[in-house]
Amino acid sequence: MKAGEKHYKCVNSKTGYVIYYHSLSSRLSKDEVKAELEKIRTRVAIQNGIYLETLYWDEMKQDAELTQ
């Protein structure tokens, strides 16, 4: 994971599977992040034929053991 970026995974709530990963600059405001993730969630739902409301974003936290 790159420093200065926040990493997200798009999860299908029906299956629990991660179907998309995305990174955004940590400099973006909360509203900008929300808008960008919503656009991508819509695109992922359309491309995969999945009901939009079954997808959600989860921020990935960097594991302390991986950085050592």
Secondary structure, 3 states (H helix, E strand, C coil): CCCCEEEEEEEECCCCCEEEEEEEECCCCHHHHHHHHHHHHHHHHHHHCCCHHHEEEEEECCCHHHHC
